Amino acid sequence: MNIKRGRPRNAEAEKAILTASYDLLLETSFGAVTVEKIAERAQVSKATIYKWWPNKAAVIMDGFLSAAAARLPVPDTGFVFSDILIHATNLARFLTSPEGNVITEIIGEGQSDPGLAEAYRSRYVNPRRLEARQLLEQGVQRKELPEQLNIELSIDLIYGPIFYRLLLTGEKLNDTFIKDLITSAFEGIKSP
């Protein structure tokens, strides 16, 4: 039996900490944010933060994810092409917004911070992949896509170019590119 010790988190303090970490991240950079600054802005002690999170990266990631969740709803139009187009467009718009620019910074910081890289993958990338997987599986169930579709490869084919442009080429990630990308990808994945 798992017995939780200590007091439960104070919801107001938790919200203040998450908001403070997110606001500081947008105002400065990942490297400039410290637990001390988060505690000061949230008007809590550093001990409170360390009681609930193991390190700066974890609290910043939670602050970012709580703010980002509302920006990336999962569409349900009843058509897989439309759902993926909306999902990918929302992602690209978010990634190119001031808030989304944080992702680029987190990915960069993750190159030298394995804990942050793992937190990013497990708490941001994997949930987005799961959403895409569910959308594609619905398309297979509705017979809009072939039954033998390699879903993991299809996710890479659809979403990989978005991150390629974001992180490597610097080319525009606009709605036209996303529509062309999804149209081309679907021409390939709809073939048996």
C-alpha positions in Angstrom: 0.0 0.0 0.0 1.3 3.4 -1.0 0.9 6.0 1.8 1.4 9.6 0.9 3.2 11.6 3.5 3.1 15.3 4.2 0.5 17.8 3.4 -1.1 17.9 0.0 -0.1 20.8 -2.3 -1.8 24.1 -1.7 -3.6 24.8 -5.0 -3.1 28.5 -4.8 0.7 28.2 -4.1 1.1 25.6 -6.9 -0.7 27.9 -9.4 1.4 30.9 -8.3 4.6 28.8 -8.8 3.6 27.5 -12.2 2.5 31.0 -13.4 5.7 32.5 -12.1 8.0 30.0 -13.7 6.1 30.4 -17.1 6.1 34.2 -16.9 9.8 34.3 -16.1 10.6 31.9 -18.9 8.8 34.2 -21.4 10.4 37.3 -20.0 14.0 36.0 -19.9 15.3 32.6 -20.9 15.6 29.1 -19.5 19.1 29.8 -18.3 18.2 33.0 -16.6 15.3 31.5 -14.6 16.3 30.3 -11.1 14.3 28.7 -8.3 15.1 31.8 -6.3 13.4 34.0 -8.8 10.4 31.7 -9.1 10.0 31.6 -5.4 10.3 35.4 -5.1 7.7 36.0 -7.9 5.3 33.3 -6.5 5.8 34.6 -3.0 6.7 31.1 -1.6 9.8 29.6 -0.2 12.4 27.8 -2.2 11.7 24.8 0.1 8.1 24.7 -1.1 9.3 24.5 -4.7 11.8 21.8 -3.9 9.3 19.9 -1.9 7.1 19.6 -5.0 9.6 19.5 -7.8 13.1 17.9 -7.9 14.7 20.8 -9.8 14.3 23.9 -11.8 13.7 22.1 -15.1 10.8 20.2 -13.7 9.0 23.2 -12.3 9.6 25.2 -15.5 8.4 22.3 -17.7 5.2 22.0 -15.6 4.6 25.7 -15.8 5.1 25.6 -19.5 2.8 22.6 -20.0 0.0 24.0 -17.9 0.0 27.2 -20.0 0.4 25.3 -23.3 -2.3 22.7 -22.8 -5.2 25.1 -23.6 -3.5 26.2 -26.9 -3.4 22.7 -28.4 -6.9 21.1 -28.3 -7.4 17.8 -30.1 -9.8 18.4 -33.0 -12.7 16.0 -33.8 -14.3 17.0 -37.2 -15.1 13.4 -38.1 -12.6 13.4 -41.0 -9.0 12.4 -40.4 -7.5 14.8 -43.0 -9.2 17.8 -41.4 -8.3 16.6 -37.9 -4.6 16.2 -38.7 -4.6 19.5 -40.6 -6.0 21.3 -37.7 -3.8 19.5 -35.2 -0.6 20.2 -37.2 -1.6 23.8 -38.0 -2.3 24.5 -34.3 1.1 23.0 -33.4 2.9 25.1 -36.0 1.2 28.2 -34.9 2.0 27.5 -31.3 5.7 26.7 -32.0 6.1 30.0 -33.9 4.4 32.1 -31.2 6.4 33.8 -28.4 5.2 31.0 -26.0 6.1 28.3 -28.4 9.6 29.7 -28.9 10.2 28.3 -25.4 10.1 24.8 -27.0 13.2 25.6 -29.1 15.0 26.8 -26.0 14.0 23.7 -24.0 15.2 21.4 -26.8 18.5 23.3 -26.9 18.9 23.2 -23.2 18.0 19.5 -23.3 21.1 18.7 -25.3 23.2 19.3 -22.2 20.5 18.4 -19.6 19.3 14.8 -19.9 16.7 15.3 -17.2 15.2 18.2 -19.1 15.3 16.3 -22.4 13.5 13.4 -20.9 10.9 15.7 -19.3 10.3 17.3 -22.7 10.0 14.0 -24.5 7.8 12.3 -21.9 5.6 15.3 -21.0 5.3 17.2 -24.3 6.4 15.2 -27.3 4.9 11.8 -26.3 1.4 13.2 -25.5 1.4 15.1 -28.9 2.3 11.8 -30.6 -0.4 10.0 -28.8 -2.9 12.6 -30.0 -1.7 12.2 -33.6 -1.8 8.4 -33.2 -5.4 8.5 -32.0 -6.5 10.7 -34.9 -4.8 8.4 -37.4 -6.3 5.3 -35.7 -9.8 6.9 -36.0 -9.1 7.4 -39.7 -8.2 3.7 -40.1 -11.4 2.7 -38.1 -13.5 5.0 -40.4 -11.8 3.4 -43.4 -10.4 6.7 -44.5 -6.9 5.3 -44.3 -5.6 1.8 -45.1 -5.9 -0.9 -42.4 -2.2 -1.8 -42.6 -1.1 1.9 -42.2 2.3 2.2 -40.3 1.0 4.8 -37.9 4.3 5.6 -36.2 6.0 6.2 -39.5 3.1 8.3 -40.6 3.4 10.5 -37.5 7.1 11.0 -38.3 6.3 11.8 -42.0 3.7 14.4 -41.0 5.2 16.1 -38.0 8.9 15.6 -38.7 9.1 18.4 -41.3 7.6 20.9 -38.9 10.4 20.3 -36.4 13.0 20.2 -39.2 12.0 23.7 -40.3 11.7 24.9 -36.7 15.1 23.6 -35.5 17.3 23.4 -38.6 16.3 25.3 -41.7 14.5 28.3 -40.2 12.1 28.3 -43.2 8.6 29.6 -42.6 6.1 27.4 -40.7 2.9 29.0 -42.0 -0.5 27.6 -42.7 0.2 27.2 -46.5 3.3 25.1 -45.7 1.3 22.9 -43.3 -1.6 22.4 -45.8 0.9 21.5 -48.5 2.7 19.1 -46.1 -0.5 17.4 -44.9 -1.9 17.1 -48.5 1.4 15.5 -49.7 1.7 13.2 -46.7 -1.9 12.0 -47.1 -1.3 11.2 -50.8 1.4 8.8 -49.6 -0.3 7.3 -46.6 -3.7 6.8 -48.2 -2.1 4.5 -50.8 -2.4 0.8 -49.8 
